[in-house]
Structures are given as structure tokens and as C-alpha cells.
Amino acid sequence: MPELDLDDARKRYHFALAPEDYERLPFYSALLALLEDDSLALELLARVRVEQRNPMLILAALHLAALHGHEELGPIYWSARHGQLEDPDGASRVVLEVMHRSPELVGGELWRSTQTNEPGRSAVLQAVIGDLALGSASSINVIDVGTSAGINLCFDQFPVHERDDGNPLTLVCEDLTPIDRSKALPRVLARVGIDPNPLDLERIDDRLWLKACLWPEESRRHERFDAIVAARASWPAATVLTGRATERLDDAFELTDPTAMTVVMNTWVAFYFSDEERSDYFDKLSRRCLEENVAWISVESPLTKWPGIEVDDAARHRGASQIVLTRPGSSPRRWGWCHAHGRWLEQITTP
Ligand SMILES: C[S@@+](CC[C@H](N)C(=O)[O-])C[C@H]1O[C@@H](n2cnc3c(N)ncnc32)[C@H](O)[C@@H]1O
């Protein structure tokens, strides 16, 4: 049995939140400060397989126990989700005590992977698809690679506004592009997702896990998630294929309508590909775009490198996501930048 690297685990807890999050998330900040100095918490994290050795997995496991109705955790996390937690320091001490009494609450969930599905990215997809389809296609197919729970396959079901209008489904996005959002989006003929570990909003366990991975103090994201779960049954149907991107891409194309343009999209996924898979994916898609009626939208961290696509450092420092668009018959081009959760969007005017 290799020795556990507790020092590495301590650092992971210490750097789990960005500095600007500390004020916004007093409960998670206090909890992480306790976990970082707690030998059981260090051991639990150090035991996790390296690709998932992320403090968010431990936090999500505790949140999951609360969502399952744990007597002490349930009320604490409920208050946090509803902006009513009055004593975050005291609450985090209770969470730590519970974890010591019942370490299996965390230990039993470490097989999972932290997984989210960010609907805010639909605000970005609407804009880029709107730009792509201008004057040409009135119908499209979409293939969402790394679709998670498939929420962004229904990108066209969300209202997008500059300001919050109280509707939990509204995506608030400061759109700095010249794209006219009042124009109708193209009709979507087929919606196909690919993911090696797809989550299903119909399944209670998947729903609870997706919710557990959201930070409890982000009330708006919880409200939106609950509204999506309630609305999903009335949204258009989608097909999700289980498997890795390059394994299932051809199968996904088989499910599309060949008379319409197919838009392939990946949002915060390619970072998880091996170098070989990323290069294979890039080659396959660039070729399809050149030769077929296919477009490709990539919205990824600037740490994801695509051949021939530059990243400018200023944007990287803002932690933004890079949007690369490939139009049918063309090669991939930088299109713009957006907030990782779609809170703002800008288009590059000079390619
Ligand atoms: C950070 S989540 C992003 C999910 C979604 N695209 C979004 O924007 O909310 C990354 C997703 O990529 C999936 N994924 C990881 N490796 C993959 C691969 N090789 N091929 C396709 N999807 C993959 C994961 O299972 C996970 O659902």
C-alpha cells in the first residue's frame, strides 16, 4: 500500500477556492479551513484516485448526505442553499463532527466523480448558433460531446437576458457581441449527446449527485437546477450515447438528419481528453467541417490547446473560456471569449 500524501491533500484543500470566493461562500470557506487541518479529511482525500483527488468530491459527498436527509447535515445545507445560514463557522464544526462519527458518509462515495452540467453555457451556444445559422440554415442537428446530463442539448429552451427577471430558468448574460438575440433560433431536428458517464435527470441518484456537486451557497444555481428538473419532461427529447468522444462521434452523426447542418459542440470537456484523443477529435471534426455540412463550436479553458489556435494571455488571466468556431467548409477560427458559466460573452472582431 503506497504511503498517503497528506501534505498534497492539505494543499488541495487550501487552494480549493479562488480568493474572490471566500467572501461569497462563508460556509464552504469555513469548512475547507477545518478540513485542511483535519487528519481524517486529509486521509480521505489522499485515498481518492489521482484524477478525482479534488476537495470538491469530499464536499459533494457531505452535501449528498444532507440531500439524503441526514438529521444534522440536512438542515445546515438547506439553510445554506436558501441563504439562511447564520453561523457558518459553527455549522462547519458540526459537519466535521458528523464526518468523524460517520466517516462512511464520505468514504462510501469516493468512487464517484465530481460532475456538473452548467446551463449558463447555453447562453453562449445560443449566440454562436445564432451567428452560424444567420441567413442560411433554418434547421440544425446538435451533437453535444461530454453532455453530462444533457442540459445544454436543450440550449434553445432557456430565456437569456441581461438582467435577472426572477424566472429561475433565465440565463443572465452580459452579451457584448453584435448578435441579434431577438431573431428566432434554428429549429433543432436531432439532439444527440455523448458522454462516458452520462447522468440522467430522471434518475434520483443522478439528480441528487448533480445537486450535491453545486455549491450550497449558490442559491440561484440550485433554483435553476430545480426548475430544469421540473421543466425537462416538457422539453424536446434527446438521445445520449455512452462512450468517449472519438468512439461515439460517428454513431452520433448516424442519428442526425442529413438534410440539415449538424453543429457539434463541446463545452468544458476537451480538457479531460488525453493528448491522443484531443488530436484525433480535432482531425476528425476539422475534416468533417471541411467536407460536410458540419459546424463545430468549442468552448473550453484556454489551457486546452487546439492545433493552430492561439490563446492570448490577457484573457487567460481573466479565467475566461475560449470559443473556437468552425463553419462548414472552413477551418477552426477563434470566435470569442466568455465567462466559464456564460455570465458574459464577447466576440473577437479582428480574427
Ligand atoms: C466539466 S463536465 C462538462 C459538462 C457539460 N459539457 C457542461 O458544459 O456543463 C465534463 C464532461 O465531460 C465528460 N467527459 C470526460 N471525458 C470524456 C471523453 N473522453 N469523451 C466525452 N466526454 C467526456 C464527463 O463525463 C463530464 O460529463
The ligand as an ORCA input file, in Angstrom:
! r2SCAN-3c Opt
* xyz 0 1
  C     -16.967     19.515    -16.761
  S     -18.183     18.413    -17.410
  C     -18.945     19.487    -18.602
  C     -20.305     19.026    -18.939
  C     -21.059     19.898    -19.940
  N     -20.453     19.859    -21.252
  C     -21.179     21.318    -19.452
  O     -20.671     22.229    -20.106
  O     -21.815     21.527    -18.409
  C     -17.190     17.326    -18.404
  C     -17.979     16.174    -19.008
  O     -17.140     15.543    -19.970
  C     -17.322     14.164    -19.887
  N     -16.136     13.502    -20.462
  C     -14.965     13.198    -19.849
  N     -14.146     12.558    -20.715
  C     -14.808     12.473    -21.897
  C     -14.487     11.903    -23.167
  N     -13.316     11.319    -23.371
  N     -15.399     11.986    -24.142
  C     -16.594     12.589    -23.936
  N     -16.953     13.139    -22.743
  C     -16.064     13.083    -21.742
  C     -17.517     13.915    -18.393
  O     -18.142     12.646    -18.131
  C     -18.383     15.107    -17.999
  O     -19.755     14.827    -18.114
*
